[in-house]
Amino acid sequence: SNSDAALNVSSVSDGATGLNTLNVTNAFSAVKAAVPNMTNHDNSYNRGTAVDDTGTSAFILRIFQASGGSLSDADADHAVTIHGDLA
């Protein structure tokens, strides 16, 4: 969990395998206001990501291996941008 270029990110919390919580500095105006987008790279382009909003100030990133369908942390770089209205 690393936020090298973090605009409006206060922290990233490492959860269980393949789960990270992205906490934002300035909350969004509504829980469903954000539309997440993500890119993944793992040398074989075998990763997928789901983003769940848990409120107006946190998002759970679920990173999985596409070929097996299981959550995974191994050998992958991830970048996410979340667009929405700030409160």
N, C-alpha and C positions, 0 to 999 in steps of 0.2 A: 504494500500500500504506500504509494508515493505520489505526491502532488507537486511535480516539478514546475509546472506552469499553471498555477491555480488562481483563477479569477472567481471570486465569490465562494471559494472553498475554505472553510475553517479547519476541517480535518477529514481524514479518511481513517475509518476504524476497520481493522482486519477482523473478520468473523471466522466462521468455520471455513473449510476448504471451498474455494470458489465464491465466497460471500464477502463483500466489503460494503460498508456503509459510508456514503458520501454525505458529509454535513456541510451545509452552506452558511455563509456569514450573514447574508441578508435573505430573509425568508421570501418565498413566492406568495402572491396574493391569494391563491387558492390551491388546494391539494392537487386538483386535476389540471392546473394551468400549464404545467411543463410538458414538453415533448422531447424525450431523450433521443440522442443519437450516439452511436459508438463505433469505433474502429478497433480491430484486433489484429495482432500479428504474432505468429508463433512458428515461423519457418515453413509451415505447411498450410497455412490459412485454414486451420481446422478448429476455430473457436467461434462461439456465438455468445451473445450477451443479452440478458433481459434486465430491464431496469424497473424497479417497483418504487412508487412514491409512498413514503410512510407518513407523510404530513407535508407541511409547507417548507420544512427546513432540512429534510433528510431523504436520501434515496438509497435503496439497496441495489447493488450491482450483483447479478448472478451470472458468473462466467462459467461456461460449460464447454466441454470438448464435443464438437459436432458429430464426429464419427461414432462416439460411444454414448453421448447424451448425458454423461455424468459431470458434475461440477468439478472444476480443476483450477489449480493455481500455477501449474508448471509451465515454464518456457513460453510465456506470453507477455506482450506489452499491450496495454489498453489505453485508449484515450476516449474521453466522453465530453460531450457538450450538451447542456440542458437549457432549452430556451423556454421562456415564460415571462409573465409579468411579475415584477418584484412588488412586494407589499408596500 
